[in-house]
Amino acid sequence: MDIKKLKTAHREVAKMAECKEIFWTNPKAGDEKKLPFNMEDICEAEARLKRFAPYIAKAFPETAVSGGIIESELVEIPEMKKELENMCGEFGGRLFLKCDSNLPVSGSIKARGGIYEVLKFAEEVAIKAGMLSTEGDYSILTEPRFRELFSTYSVAVGSTGNLGLSIGIISAKLGFKVTVHMSADARQWKKDLLRSKGVTVVEYPDDYQKAVAEGRKEAASDPYCHFVDDEASQDLFMGYSVAARRIGAQFEKLGITVDDEHPLFVYIPCGVGGAPGGVAFGLKEVYGENAHIFFAEPTHAPCMTLSMITGLKNEIAVSDIGLDGKTEADGLAVGRASVLVSDVMETLLDGCYTIEDNRLYPFLARLADTEDIFIEPSSCASFPGPSLVSADAEWLEARGLTDKMKNATHILWATGGSMVPEDEMRSYYECGR
Ligand SMILES: *Cc1c(COP(=O)(O)O)cnc(C)c1O
């Protein structure tokens, strides 16, 4: 790979190699392209989650209030908007936070895709055993005979942390044997919590990619093992995408309009790409060209940004441009992007930007001070987004958005936080102060 050539061809890549922050808009956004999924796939995933709702409500009583549907609030954060404008620059419209940081069961966006994939596997196993039908009441899955059935199967996953939490918690609850392969940079409390639930945690001194590779290898040799592949799973992707089918009702309640005159902007932190990719795909299916999606990554691990700018997908890693992939935003510490997501996002994503680790904490503290909402550092990577987009007059003009920005709805997608132990969160907060 000729890195020198890449740097000359893309000035952003040269800046990224120096660990500098960049903002990039995608020239291919809106181009025609045949996608591997469609609205039907999203609806199928949504229907499956509805079938499981009676089980979820029973197995996780905290979800009973929402009828066993794992969903998060969308809240307006006007005080944080003022802070953000002071810190990063003014922008028109209203600012909201999508609180996936508070998702029940596992406290991060992984409660969408991760739980969905394990439920789908459980459904297959139970139907094949003749013990469940798609028309039946899924709350029977809490019965001991199902735990017995599932205990003959195992689930494995490689994870930087939050995916491991989701897969571990739901798999152990259903009765699967479950192994989480974790990279060394995963937080200790996540490992402890999983072990307390009977999950086998295997630690690797190397990075996340190594953990995934080991998990995949172990699973490949065992026909009774289902491996959740963060780099390539379509099930994970579809689970995330369902968010887009549910957010419309929240828009209605909050008086949010999305149409030709009222653009929607969504800013999501990105690791390997599955979670933000799935949400973005869903939103583009539902809201089309009125939805504008941007991904945010740390300057030390901008794998999707690199993939998108160079068009090289998973053939390029951040180490190829001399970056170490190390970041305090542990949910985003990924060196190589998912090829599946890179491919789907090629024409759907409006752009990417990167942020230095030390800027995450002040956002975390300001959000706590102004809105009393606590989220993890990874979750804060998206915060400069509305200001960055609004400052790019040329891009806004080219996309016919200049006069519409006063009507814009900006959503910062908070991806994790509620499971972080209190003392750990306090130290993040103090750091940000
Ligand atoms: C996993 C995660 C992300 C990004 O999701 P990917 O699928 O890895 O791109 C963002 N924030 C948090 C807190 C996460 O746990």
Ligand as a Chemical Component Dictionary entry (heavy atoms), coordinates in Angstrom:
data_LIG
# 
_chem_comp.id                   LIG 
_chem_comp.type                 NON-POLYMER 
_chem_comp.pdbx_formal_charge   0 
_chem_comp.three_letter_code    LIG 
# 
loop_
_chem_comp_atom.comp_id 
_chem_comp_atom.atom_id 
_chem_comp_atom.alt_atom_id 
_chem_comp_atom.type_symbol 
_chem_comp_atom.charge 
_chem_comp_atom.model_Cartn_x 
_chem_comp_atom.model_Cartn_y 
_chem_comp_atom.model_Cartn_z 
_chem_comp_atom.pdbx_ordinal 
LIG C1 C1 C 0 -19.819 -0.176 20.369 1  
LIG C2 C2 C 0 -19.898 1.228  20.725 2  
LIG C3 C3 C 0 -19.877 2.227  19.744 3  
LIG C4 C4 C 0 -19.695 1.970  18.277 4  
LIG O1 O1 O 0 -20.311 0.849  17.727 5  
LIG P1 P1 P 0 -19.559 -0.008 16.596 6  
LIG O2 O2 O 0 -20.532 -1.029 16.179 7  
LIG O3 O3 O 0 -18.335 -0.589 17.211 8  
LIG O4 O4 O 0 -19.197 0.953  15.522 9  
LIG C5 C5 C 0 -19.976 3.519  20.178 10 
LIG N1 N1 N 0 -20.080 3.842  21.480 11 
LIG C6 C6 C 0 -20.120 2.910  22.439 12 
LIG C7 C7 C 0 -20.234 3.341  23.872 13 
LIG C8 C8 C 0 -20.013 1.573  22.095 14 
LIG O5 O5 O 0 -20.032 0.653  23.053 15 
# 
loop_
_chem_comp_bond.comp_id 
_chem_comp_bond.atom_id_1 
_chem_comp_bond.atom_id_2 
_chem_comp_bond.value_order 
_chem_comp_bond.pdbx_ordinal 
LIG C1 C2 SING 1  
LIG C2 C3 SING 2  
LIG C2 C8 DOUB 3  
LIG C3 C4 SING 4  
LIG C3 C5 DOUB 5  
LIG C4 O1 SING 6  
LIG O1 P1 SING 7  
LIG P1 O2 DOUB 8  
LIG P1 O3 SING 9  
LIG P1 O4 SING 10 
LIG C5 N1 SING 11 
LIG N1 C6 DOUB 12 
LIG C6 C7 SING 13 
LIG C6 C8 SING 14 
LIG C8 O5 SING 15 
# 
